[in-house]
Amino acid sequence: MLHLKWNNTETLKKVKCVHTNAEKYIVNQKLTENQTYDVKNETEEFYFIVDNSGKVGGYYKDYFELV
């Protein structure tokens, strides 16, 4: 259960949210445009970041750009 320790792990990189226009999901409650977030883990399709709730959440990479 590695995901339970992600909040305390080292930040891999920083990403900036470029939009919150989601087709299926509501992400504008957890992400803010032009805000920088810490990436705790990454897959081919998702970034796992510390979002506005203070918890780690997984989001599609197309919402972000590298800082």
Chimera marker file (.cmm) of the C-alpha trace (Angstrom):
<marker_set name="trace">
<marker id="1" x="0.000" y="0.000" z="0.000" r="1" g="1" b="0" radius="0.5"/>
<marker id="2" x="2.537" y="2.524" z="-1.172" r="1" g="1" b="0" radius="0.5"/>
<marker id="3" x="-0.126" y="5.150" z="-1.879" r="1" g="1" b="0" radius="0.5"/>
<marker id="4" x="-0.647" y="5.620" z="1.874" r="1" g="1" b="0" radius="0.5"/>
<marker id="5" x="2.925" y="6.940" z="2.211" r="1" g="1" b="0" radius="0.5"/>
<marker id="6" x="2.944" y="9.302" z="-0.809" r="1" g="1" b="0" radius="0.5"/>
<marker id="7" x="2.156" y="12.411" z="1.262" r="1" g="1" b="0" radius="0.5"/>
<marker id="8" x="5.437" y="11.961" z="3.126" r="1" g="1" b="0" radius="0.5"/>
<marker id="9" x="7.610" y="10.964" z="0.170" r="1" g="1" b="0" radius="0.5"/>
<marker id="10" x="10.014" y="13.134" z="-1.751" r="1" g="1" b="0" radius="0.5"/>
<marker id="11" x="8.558" y="15.308" z="-4.507" r="1" g="1" b="0" radius="0.5"/>
<marker id="12" x="9.547" y="13.976" z="-7.954" r="1" g="1" b="0" radius="0.5"/>
<marker id="13" x="8.868" y="17.199" z="-9.869" r="1" g="1" b="0" radius="0.5"/>
<marker id="14" x="6.537" y="20.174" z="-10.013" r="1" g="1" b="0" radius="0.5"/>
<marker id="15" x="3.751" y="20.692" z="-12.520" r="1" g="1" b="0" radius="0.5"/>
<marker id="16" x="1.503" y="23.654" z="-13.289" r="1" g="1" b="0" radius="0.5"/>
<marker id="17" x="-2.216" y="23.232" z="-13.906" r="1" g="1" b="0" radius="0.5"/>
<marker id="18" x="-3.106" y="24.713" z="-17.308" r="1" g="1" b="0" radius="0.5"/>
<marker id="19" x="-6.847" y="23.975" z="-17.369" r="1" g="1" b="0" radius="0.5"/>
<marker id="20" x="-9.653" y="22.284" z="-15.434" r="1" g="1" b="0" radius="0.5"/>
<marker id="21" x="-11.961" y="21.553" z="-18.384" r="1" g="1" b="0" radius="0.5"/>
<marker id="22" x="-12.665" y="17.872" z="-17.819" r="1" g="1" b="0" radius="0.5"/>
<marker id="23" x="-14.875" y="15.820" z="-20.115" r="1" g="1" b="0" radius="0.5"/>
<marker id="24" x="-16.069" y="13.282" z="-17.532" r="1" g="1" b="0" radius="0.5"/>
<marker id="25" x="-15.019" y="14.394" z="-14.078" r="1" g="1" b="0" radius="0.5"/>
<marker id="26" x="-15.250" y="17.537" z="-11.954" r="1" g="1" b="0" radius="0.5"/>
<marker id="27" x="-11.681" y="18.593" z="-11.248" r="1" g="1" b="0" radius="0.5"/>
<marker id="28" x="-12.144" y="22.331" z="-10.692" r="1" g="1" b="0" radius="0.5"/>
<marker id="29" x="-12.976" y="21.650" z="-7.026" r="1" g="1" b="0" radius="0.5"/>
<marker id="30" x="-9.567" y="20.024" z="-6.447" r="1" g="1" b="0" radius="0.5"/>
<marker id="31" x="-7.333" y="21.885" z="-8.934" r="1" g="1" b="0" radius="0.5"/>
<marker id="32" x="-6.768" y="25.591" z="-9.571" r="1" g="1" b="0" radius="0.5"/>
<marker id="33" x="-5.560" y="26.898" z="-12.922" r="1" g="1" b="0" radius="0.5"/>
<marker id="34" x="-2.031" y="28.393" z="-12.942" r="1" g="1" b="0" radius="0.5"/>
<marker id="35" x="-1.193" y="26.829" z="-9.570" r="1" g="1" b="0" radius="0.5"/>
<marker id="36" x="1.899" y="24.668" z="-9.118" r="1" g="1" b="0" radius="0.5"/>
<marker id="37" x="1.550" y="21.206" z="-7.576" r="1" g="1" b="0" radius="0.5"/>
<marker id="38" x="4.030" y="18.640" z="-6.222" r="1" g="1" b="0" radius="0.5"/>
<marker id="39" x="4.126" y="15.305" z="-8.071" r="1" g="1" b="0" radius="0.5"/>
<marker id="40" x="4.442" y="12.379" z="-5.682" r="1" g="1" b="0" radius="0.5"/>
<marker id="41" x="4.143" y="9.565" z="-8.250" r="1" g="1" b="0" radius="0.5"/>
<marker id="42" x="3.656" y="9.233" z="-11.992" r="1" g="1" b="0" radius="0.5"/>
<marker id="43" x="2.385" y="6.675" z="-14.487" r="1" g="1" b="0" radius="0.5"/>
<marker id="44" x="2.107" y="6.836" z="-18.267" r="1" g="1" b="0" radius="0.5"/>
<marker id="45" x="-1.315" y="8.477" z="-18.069" r="1" g="1" b="0" radius="0.5"/>
<marker id="46" x="-1.567" y="10.089" z="-14.611" r="1" g="1" b="0" radius="0.5"/>
<marker id="47" x="0.211" y="12.389" z="-12.178" r="1" g="1" b="0" radius="0.5"/>
<marker id="48" x="-0.432" y="11.729" z="-8.506" r="1" g="1" b="0" radius="0.5"/>
<marker id="49" x="-0.239" y="15.139" z="-6.858" r="1" g="1" b="0" radius="0.5"/>
<marker id="50" x="-1.058" y="16.832" z="-3.580" r="1" g="1" b="0" radius="0.5"/>
<marker id="51" x="-4.221" y="18.703" z="-4.626" r="1" g="1" b="0" radius="0.5"/>
<marker id="52" x="-6.163" y="21.554" z="-2.986" r="1" g="1" b="0" radius="0.5"/>
<marker id="53" x="-7.626" y="19.180" z="-0.387" r="1" g="1" b="0" radius="0.5"/>
<marker id="54" x="-4.131" y="18.421" z="0.922" r="1" g="1" b="0" radius="0.5"/>
<marker id="55" x="-4.413" y="14.773" z="-0.087" r="1" g="1" b="0" radius="0.5"/>
<marker id="56" x="-2.813" y="12.885" z="-2.951" r="1" g="1" b="0" radius="0.5"/>
<marker id="57" x="-5.057" y="12.467" z="-5.977" r="1" g="1" b="0" radius="0.5"/>
<marker id="58" x="-4.523" y="11.078" z="-9.474" r="1" g="1" b="0" radius="0.5"/>
<marker id="59" x="-5.190" y="13.329" z="-12.458" r="1" g="1" b="0" radius="0.5"/>
<marker id="60" x="-4.685" y="12.998" z="-16.214" r="1" g="1" b="0" radius="0.5"/>
<marker id="61" x="-1.440" y="14.518" z="-17.436" r="1" g="1" b="0" radius="0.5"/>
<marker id="62" x="-3.227" y="16.727" z="-19.968" r="1" g="1" b="0" radius="0.5"/>
<marker id="63" x="-4.291" y="19.129" z="-17.183" r="1" g="1" b="0" radius="0.5"/>
<marker id="64" x="-0.648" y="20.012" z="-16.497" r="1" g="1" b="0" radius="0.5"/>
<marker id="65" x="2.610" y="21.246" z="-17.944" r="1" g="1" b="0" radius="0.5"/>
<marker id="66" x="6.070" y="20.786" z="-16.458" r="1" g="1" b="0" radius="0.5"/>
<marker id="67" x="7.564" y="23.676" z="-14.513" r="1" g="1" b="0" radius="0.5"/>
<link id1="1" id2="2" r="1" g="1" b="0" radius="0.2"/>
<link id1="2" id2="3" r="1" g="1" b="0" radius="0.2"/>
<link id1="3" id2="4" r="1" g="1" b="0" radius="0.2"/>
<link id1="4" id2="5" r="1" g="1" b="0" radius="0.2"/>
<link id1="5" id2="6" r="1" g="1" b="0" radius="0.2"/>
<link id1="6" id2="7" r="1" g="1" b="0" radius="0.2"/>
<link id1="7" id2="8" r="1" g="1" b="0" radius="0.2"/>
<link id1="8" id2="9" r="1" g="1" b="0" radius="0.2"/>
<link id1="9" id2="10" r="1" g="1" b="0" radius="0.2"/>
<link id1="10" id2="11" r="1" g="1" b="0" radius="0.2"/>
<link id1="11" id2="12" r="1" g="1" b="0" radius="0.2"/>
<link id1="12" id2="13" r="1" g="1" b="0" radius="0.2"/>
<link id1="13" id2="14" r="1" g="1" b="0" radius="0.2"/>
<link id1="14" id2="15" r="1" g="1" b="0" radius="0.2"/>
<link id1="15" id2="16" r="1" g="1" b="0" radius="0.2"/>
<link id1="16" id2="17" r="1" g="1" b="0" radius="0.2"/>
<link id1="17" id2="18" r="1" g="1" b="0" radius="0.2"/>
<link id1="18" id2="19" r="1" g="1" b="0" radius="0.2"/>
<link id1="19" id2="20" r="1" g="1" b="0" radius="0.2"/>
<link id1="20" id2="21" r="1" g="1" b="0" radius="0.2"/>
<link id1="21" id2="22" r="1" g="1" b="0" radius="0.2"/>
<link id1="22" id2="23" r="1" g="1" b="0" radius="0.2"/>
<link id1="23" id2="24" r="1" g="1" b="0" radius="0.2"/>
<link id1="24" id2="25" r="1" g="1" b="0" radius="0.2"/>
<link id1="25" id2="26" r="1" g="1" b="0" radius="0.2"/>
<link id1="26" id2="27" r="1" g="1" b="0" radius="0.2"/>
<link id1="27" id2="28" r="1" g="1" b="0" radius="0.2"/>
<link id1="28" id2="29" r="1" g="1" b="0" radius="0.2"/>
<link id1="29" id2="30" r="1" g="1" b="0" radius="0.2"/>
<link id1="30" id2="31" r="1" g="1" b="0" radius="0.2"/>
<link id1="31" id2="32" r="1" g="1" b="0" radius="0.2"/>
<link id1="32" id2="33" r="1" g="1" b="0" radius="0.2"/>
<link id1="33" id2="34" r="1" g="1" b="0" radius="0.2"/>
<link id1="34" id2="35" r="1" g="1" b="0" radius="0.2"/>
<link id1="35" id2="36" r="1" g="1" b="0" radius="0.2"/>
<link id1="36" id2="37" r="1" g="1" b="0" radius="0.2"/>
<link id1="37" id2="38" r="1" g="1" b="0" radius="0.2"/>
<link id1="38" id2="39" r="1" g="1" b="0" radius="0.2"/>
<link id1="39" id2="40" r="1" g="1" b="0" radius="0.2"/>
<link id1="40" id2="41" r="1" g="1" b="0" radius="0.2"/>
<link id1="41" id2="42" r="1" g="1" b="0" radius="0.2"/>
<link id1="42" id2="43" r="1" g="1" b="0" radius="0.2"/>
<link id1="43" id2="44" r="1" g="1" b="0" radius="0.2"/>
<link id1="44" id2="45" r="1" g="1" b="0" radius="0.2"/>
<link id1="45" id2="46" r="1" g="1" b="0" radius="0.2"/>
<link id1="46" id2="47" r="1" g="1" b="0" radius="0.2"/>
<link id1="47" id2="48" r="1" g="1" b="0" radius="0.2"/>
<link id1="48" id2="49" r="1" g="1" b="0" radius="0.2"/>
<link id1="49" id2="50" r="1" g="1" b="0" radius="0.2"/>
<link id1="50" id2="51" r="1" g="1" b="0" radius="0.2"/>
<link id1="51" id2="52" r="1" g="1" b="0" radius="0.2"/>
<link id1="52" id2="53" r="1" g="1" b="0" radius="0.2"/>
<link id1="53" id2="54" r="1" g="1" b="0" radius="0.2"/>
<link id1="54" id2="55" r="1" g="1" b="0" radius="0.2"/>
<link id1="55" id2="56" r="1" g="1" b="0" radius="0.2"/>
<link id1="56" id2="57" r="1" g="1" b="0" radius="0.2"/>
<link id1="57" id2="58" r="1" g="1" b="0" radius="0.2"/>
<link id1="58" id2="59" r="1" g="1" b="0" radius="0.2"/>
<link id1="59" id2="60" r="1" g="1" b="0" radius="0.2"/>
<link id1="60" id2="61" r="1" g="1" b="0" radius="0.2"/>
<link id1="61" id2="62" r="1" g="1" b="0" radius="0.2"/>
<link id1="62" id2="63" r="1" g="1" b="0" radius="0.2"/>
<link id1="63" id2="64" r="1" g="1" b="0" radius="0.2"/>
<link id1="64" id2="65" r="1" g="1" b="0" radius="0.2"/>
<link id1="65" id2="66" r="1" g="1" b="0" radius="0.2"/>
<link id1="66" id2="67" r="1" g="1" b="0" radius="0.2"/>
</marker_set>
